[in-house]
């Protein structure tokens, strides 16, 4: 999980345009949200690596916080399937996007179970 947060956090900061479509339209200033979530991912990666007491709960909270973005991605992918006549590429993207949503549950559990230096 540490590596995933590290890589994703760097990509958030270097290529924010990759993540901007994930921001639900109701939220303002998507670029700033992407930057903030990238910094949060890097902080969580550092905390997990150091086995900081706060890192597991913070990582779980971050995963819950980005859940709306994953839902937005799945909804957008479903719209592309409908509008594109069910092209296999769009269908595959939609299936993967919807599969990602329940997969966050074990990730959240893993974050909460992360080892701590004081445990």
N, C-alpha and C positions, 0 to 999 in steps of 0.2 A: 504494500500500500504506500510505503514511503516513496518508492521509485515512481509510482503512478502520480502521486501528488507533485513530486519534483518535476517530472517531465511536463505534466499538464500545466503546472504553474508557470514554467518558463515559456511554454507556447502561448499561454494567456497574455504574457507581457510582450513577447516578440511578434506574435501574429494575432492580435486581438480580433481581427476580422473573421477568423475561423470560428470564434465563439459568439460573436454578436448575434447571429441568427437564432441562437438558443435563448436569448433574453425575451421573455414574454412581452408582447407589444404594450401591455398596460404599464410596464415599468419604464421610468424615464432614464435617459442617459446610459444607453447600453454599453458604450465604450468604457465608461467609468466603472460600471458594474463588473465588466470583464476584467479590468485591471485590478479591482479590489478583490475579486475572487481568486485571481492569480497570486496576489500577495498572500492571501489567506492560505492557499494551497502550499505555497513555499514555507510559510510559518508552520503549518501542520506537519509538513515533511521534516523540517528541522526538529520540531518537538518530538515527533515519533522516533526519529533517529537518536535523539538524546534521552528518550524514554521519560520525557517530562510528564508530570502528573496530569497536566491540563490537555495534553496532546490528543489522547483518545476521545474524550468528550468533545473537544473542539473539532476534531476530524469528523466525528459523527454528526455534529451540528452543521458542518460545512456540507456534508453529503445530503443532509435533509434540505439545506438551503438551495442546493443546485437542482434538486428534484424538479421544481417547476420548469427549469430549462430543458431537462430531459423530456418532460411531458410535452413542452412546446415543440421540441424536435420531432417527437412521435406524431403529434397532430399535423405538423407541416408535412411530414413524409406521407401521411395518409392522404392529405389533400393532393399532393403530387401524384399519388396513385390514381385517385379519382379523376383528376384533370388530364393525366397522361394516358388514360386508357389501359392502365394495368401493365405498363411496361415492366419486364422482369427486373431491371435495375432499380426502379422505384419501389417495386414490391419488396425486394430484398432489403433495401434501406429501411422501409417501414417496419418490416419484421424485426430487424436488428434494433431499431429505435424502441419499439414496444418491448422487446425482450430485455433491454437495458433497465427498464424501470423497476421490475421486481428484483433484478440482480443487485440493486442498491441495498436491499435489506440485509443480505449477508455481509456486504461491505460495511454497513453501519454497525452490525454486530461485531465484526472483526475490529473496527476502530474502538469500540467500547471495551473490547477485551485486550487491547494493546498493552504490552508489558510496560511497567513503570519502574523507574529506578528505585522508588521508595517502597515498592510492593514486595 
